[in-house]
């Protein structure tokens, strides 16, 4: 499997919705503009390593899961 921005975005959106968090709230957590966060979810921009680590810790999932390299969350 390779890194796919669309899979990353779909998984990020699903995790966010599971926690009932709005995009604006996620943007605040990541200290970025809401539009920048939306671009992550829509698969329009790459995620930085720092952001990826934060998201993995926040949602308690592995980077491989978020990046679409495995279907196992941990």
C-alpha positions in Angstrom: 0.0 0.0 0.0 1.1 3.5 -0.6 0.3 6.8 1.1 -3.0 8.1 -0.2 -4.2 11.6 0.7 -7.8 10.7 0.2 -7.7 7.7 2.6 -5.9 9.9 5.1 -8.6 12.5 4.8 -11.4 10.0 5.1 -9.9 8.4 8.2 -9.3 11.7 9.8 -12.8 12.9 9.2 -14.2 9.6 10.5 -12.2 9.8 13.7 -13.2 13.5 14.2 -16.9 12.6 13.7 -16.7 9.7 16.2 -15.7 12.2 18.8 -18.3 14.7 17.7 -15.8 17.4 17.1 -16.2 20.2 14.6 -13.6 21.1 12.0 -13.2 24.5 13.6 -12.4 22.8 17.0 -9.8 20.5 15.3 -8.2 23.6 13.6 -7.9 25.2 17.0 -6.3 22.1 18.5 -3.8 22.0 15.6 -3.3 25.8 15.8 -4.1 26.3 12.2 -6.8 28.0 10.1 -10.0 26.1 9.7 -9.5 26.1 5.9 -6.1 24.5 6.3 -7.6 21.7 8.4 -10.4 21.2 5.9 -7.7 20.7 3.2 -6.3 17.8 5.3 -9.7 16.2 5.4 -10.4 16.7 1.7 -7.1 15.1 0.8 -5.8 18.3 -0.8 -2.6 18.8 1.2 0.1 16.7 2.8 0.3 16.3 6.6 3.4 17.4 8.4 5.2 14.9 10.6 4.4 17.0 13.7 0.7 17.1 12.8 0.6 13.4 12.1 2.2 12.6 15.5 -0.3 14.9 17.2 -3.3 13.3 15.4 -2.1 9.8 16.2 -1.7 10.6 19.9 -5.0 12.5 20.0 -7.1 9.8 18.4 -5.1 6.9 19.8 -4.3 5.4 16.4 -1.2 4.5 14.6 0.4 6.5 11.8 0.0 3.5 9.5 -3.7 3.5 10.1 -4.1 7.2 9.4 -2.0 7.0 6.3 -4.0 4.0 4.9 -1.2 1.5 5.2 -3.2 -0.8 7.5 -6.8 -1.2 8.6 -5.7 -1.8 12.3 -6.1 1.3 14.4 -3.3 0.5 16.8 
